[in-house]
Amino acid sequence: MKRILTIDGGGIRGTFPAAFLANLEHDLEQPIGRYFDLISGTSTGGIIAIGLALGLRASDILKFYEEKGPAIFAQTRGGIAGWVGRHLRKGRWLLWGPKYSAQPLRDALHGVLGDRKLGEARTRLVIPAWHPQTQGVYIFKTAHHPRLRTDYKEFAVDAAMATAAAPTYFAQHVTANDVGLVDGGLWANNPTGIAVVEAMATLGWPAEDIRVLSIGCLEDIKVVREAYGAASLAPQLASLFMAGQSHGSLGIAQILTGDPHERRAIYRVSQPVPDGFYSLDDTSRIRSLKDRAFAEARIQKPILQPQFFGAPAEEFTPHYR
């Protein structure tokens, strides 16, 4: 059996999958990433995926969100000074530039990943990004196939920064090779579909041998009226596109694996939440996100344990180092 872990994008909402995995990890002998044969994550999910593949414990990644999140998303002081700061930042965001500097994110990532490269990953990785210059997909991969001769040399921080460079929130990330990249969430916010395609088409794993744990960053409940104008719909477009892509990605994975008609292969974990309650950059909700994740893990643990955590995965040996 080949076990795949996929993690959606979602900004600080990545606290939810990090906390969910940390809770599952409490009962395991090894870091939770060692129990999967392939890990794929987009944006904030890409950060988690890279950390897990490099051997970090989920509990340490959760601590990263708790301790570094407020600095990454530049929380300001309360009172008048805080009010002015928030509105100046919003004005900059709307008119002429990204909402946040990427430097705090880079510093935080370097603090946990250092100068390690993707070639040091102990688990196969698939990390989506987008290349604006060519308007094309750009997927970081470990050397899990003989033709994958390049990405294993990339710094882990570069891959994490690239997949998380959400337009309007952060500037595009320029890698050490001078390649400008932005958030993979533009086309694969839920990477489950591309992970299953990679497993079957590149790695040659039979559909009947694949089992996927797909973790979302919560799903906003949206109601779109039958009649609407541009002004009312525009603020919802990004999240509507992301929701549509997520369902499409899951649908592709289900068709390819025969789920649910032939067998259960995809185990999806997420929660519906009130629209707008958890924004991508509201770090004041971190505690609430942890609350939801630990409660969800309590329910899911008896179901997931026999499917994914009976024993660690076979050791991954890359073709190049």
Backbone hydrogen bonds, N-H to C=O, Kabsch-Sander energy under -0.5 kcal/mol:
donor,donor_aa,acceptor,acceptor_aa,energy
2,K,209,D,-3.5
3,R,1,M,-0.5
4,I,211,R,-2.7
5,L,38,L,-2.3
6,T,213,L,-2.5
7,I,40,S,-1.9
8,D,215,I,-2.4
9,G,189,N,-1.5
12,I,280,L,-3.1
13,R,10,G,-1.9
14,G,11,G,-2.2
15,T,12,I,-2.0
16,F,13,R,-1.9
18,A,14,G,-2.1
19,A,15,T,-2.8
20,F,16,F,-2.6
21,L,17,P,-2.6
22,A,18,A,-2.0
23,N,19,A,-2.0
24,L,20,F,-1.9
25,E,21,L,-2.2
26,H,22,A,-0.8
26,H,23,N,-0.8
27,D,24,L,-1.1
28,L,25,E,-2.0
34,R,31,P,-1.9
35,Y,32,I,-1.8
36,F,33,G,-1.4
37,D,3,R,-2.9
38,L,3,R,-1.3
39,I,124,R,-2.6
40,S,5,L,-2.7
41,G,126,V,-1.1
42,T,7,I,-1.8
43,S,128,P,-0.5
45,G,42,T,-2.3
46,G,43,S,-0.6
47,I,43,S,-1.7
48,I,44,T,-1.8
49,A,45,G,-2.5
50,I,46,G,-2.7
51,G,47,I,-2.2
52,L,48,I,-2.6
53,A,49,A,-2.5
54,L,50,I,-1.6
55,G,52,L,-1.6
56,L,51,G,-2.5
60,D,57,R,-0.5
61,I,57,R,-1.6
62,L,58,A,-2.5
63,K,59,S,-1.8
64,F,60,D,-1.6
65,Y,61,I,-1.8
66,E,62,L,-2.2
67,E,63,K,-3.0
68,K,64,F,-2.6
69,G,64,F,-0.5
69,G,65,Y,-1.3
72,I,68,K,-2.4
73,F,69,G,-2.5
74,A,71,A,-1.3
75,Q,70,P,-2.0
82,G,78,G,-1.3
83,W,79,G,-2.3
84,V,80,I,-2.8
85,G,81,A,-2.3
86,R,82,G,-2.5
87,H,83,W,-2.0
88,L,84,V,-2.5
89,R,85,G,-2.2
90,K,86,R,-2.1
91,G,87,H,-2.4
92,R,88,L,-2.3
93,W,89,R,-2.3
94,L,90,K,-2.3
95,L,91,G,-2.0
96,W,92,R,-2.0
97,G,92,R,-1.9
99,K,168,T,-2.7
100,Y,169,Y,-2.4
106,R,102,A,-2.4
107,D,103,Q,-3.0
108,A,104,P,-2.2
109,L,105,L,-2.7
110,H,106,R,-2.7
111,G,107,D,-1.6
112,V,108,A,-0.9
112,V,109,L,-0.8
113,L,109,L,-3.1
114,G,110,H,-1.6
116,R,113,L,-1.6
118,L,154,E,-2.5
119,G,152,Y,-2.0
120,E,117,K,-2.3
121,A,118,L,-2.0
122,R,53,A,-3.6
124,R,37,D,-0.9
126,V,39,I,-1.6
127,I,140,F,-2.8
129,A,138,Y,-2.3
130,W,182,V,-2.1
131,H,136,G,-3.0
134,T,131,H,-0.6
135,Q,131,H,-1.2
136,G,131,H,-1.7
138,Y,129,A,-2.0
140,F,127,I,-2.8
140,F,138,Y,-0.6
142,T,125,L,-1.4
144,H,142,T,-2.2
148,L,145,H,-2.1
149,R,147,R,-1.6
153,K,150,T,-2.0
154,E,151,D,-2.0
156,A,116,R,-2.7
159,A,155,F,-1.8
160,A,156,A,-2.4
161,M,157,V,-2.8
162,A,158,D,-2.4
163,T,159,A,-2.3
164,A,160,A,-1.2
165,A,162,A,-1.3
166,A,164,A,-2.4
169,Y,166,A,-1.7
170,F,166,A,-2.7
173,H,181,L,-2.8
175,T,173,H,-0.6
175,T,179,V,-2.4
178,D,175,T,-2.1
180,G,178,D,-0.6
181,L,173,H,-3.1
181,L,179,V,-0.5
182,V,130,W,-2.4
183,D,165,A,-2.1
184,G,128,P,-0.7
184,G,163,T,-0.8
185,G,163,T,-0.5
186,L,183,D,-1.6
187,W,184,G,-1.8
188,A,184,G,-2.7
189,N,185,G,-0.6
193,G,190,N,-0.5
195,A,191,P,-2.2
196,V,192,T,-2.1
197,V,193,G,-2.3
198,E,194,I,-2.5
199,A,195,A,-2.3
200,M,196,V,-2.3
201,A,197,V,-3.3
202,T,197,V,-0.7
202,T,198,E,-1.3
203,L,198,E,-2.1
205,W,199,A,-2.7
209,D,206,P,-1.7
210,I,207,A,-1.5
211,R,2,K,-2.3
212,V,265,A,-3.4
213,L,4,I,-3.0
214,S,212,V,-0.7
214,S,267,Y,-2.5
215,I,6,T,-2.8
215,I,213,L,-0.6
216,G,214,S,-0.5
216,G,269,V,-3.1
219,E,271,Q,-2.7
221,I,273,V,-2.2
222,K,220,D,-0.8
224,V,222,K,-0.5
225,R,223,V,-0.6
233,L,229,G,-1.9
234,A,230,A,-2.9
236,Q,233,L,-1.8
237,L,233,L,-0.7
237,L,234,A,-1.2
240,L,236,Q,-2.4
241,F,237,L,-2.8
242,M,238,A,-2.2
243,A,239,S,-2.3
244,G,240,L,-2.3
245,Q,241,F,-2.7
246,S,242,M,-2.3
247,H,243,A,-2.1
248,G,244,G,-2.3
249,S,245,Q,-2.8
250,L,246,S,-2.4
251,G,247,H,-2.3
252,I,248,G,-2.3
253,A,249,S,-2.2
254,Q,250,L,-2.5
255,I,251,G,-2.4
256,L,252,I,-2.4
257,T,253,A,-1.8
258,G,254,Q,-1.3
259,D,254,Q,-1.6
262,E,258,G,-2.8
263,R,258,G,-1.4
265,A,263,R,-0.7
267,Y,212,V,-3.3
267,Y,265,A,-0.6
268,R,266,I,-0.7
269,V,214,S,-3.0
273,V,219,E,-2.4
275,D,221,I,-0.6
277,F,274,P,-2.0
279,S,277,F,-0.6
282,D,279,S,-0.7
283,T,281,D,-1.2
285,R,282,D,-1.5
286,I,283,T,-1.4
289,L,285,R,-2.5
290,K,286,I,-2.3
291,D,287,R,-2.2
292,R,288,S,-2.3
293,A,289,L,-2.2
294,F,290,K,-2.7
295,A,291,D,-2.0
296,E,292,R,-2.4
297,A,293,A,-2.6
298,R,294,F,-1.7
299,I,295,A,-1.1
300,Q,296,E,-2.5
301,K,297,A,-2.5
303,I,300,Q,-0.8
304,L,300,Q,-2.7
305,Q,301,K,-2.6
308,F,304,L,-2.4
309,F,304,L,-0.6
309,F,305,Q,-2.0
313,A,34,R,-2.6
316,F,122,R,-0.7
317,T,315,E,-0.5
319,H,143,A,-3.0
